[in-house]
Amino acid sequence: MDEIILRRINFLIDAAKNEIKQAQDISLVMRVISNYATIGKDAGSAIVKKLNKRVSKKAKDILINQGLEKFTKLTINEHSKPISETWKWLRENATNLSAEDVWKEFCNHPMTTITKDEDRKIRSMGLKSSGGIQERYVDLDILVEILEEAPKELIKNMG
């Protein structure tokens, strides 16, 4: 595990043992770790979208049919397990977690690039900050695919 990730995970474990509230610094660290688990580095939203191979079928259709620019504008990066749910898990298990356990949790729940319409669907069902993959994707018929190449490479190689 990368030293950068290890330091951030140790911060989270310590915070989960000693703090109840999910403060801004905790949320930000969780988002950075999520970026690493999803694309292997920290980056802004647009870059994550261009590198994230985990996309909904509808997002993939936008990418293929409308190009990378429209794909970037019409999609969002969605946490398959909301950050608040991960924080609850950390709080409940902090005394028994290793850094590797926390890393695996983030790797097992990477971000998915979905359409803004799919995001509205998730929110309209009251799942903005709750639920897991079953409730957020399967039950709402949001089909998730793993691309063989990152979206920016896929488009470049199609051209």
Buried (B, 14 or more C-beta within 10 A) or exposed (E): EEEEBBEBBEBBBEBBEEBEEBEEEBEEBBBBBBBBBBBEEBBEBBBBBBBBBBBBBBBBEBBEEEEBEEBBEBBBBBBBBBBBBBBBBBBEBBEEBEBEEBBEBBEEBBBBBBBEEBBEBBEEBEBEEBBBBEBBBEEBEBEBEEBEEBBBBBBEEEE
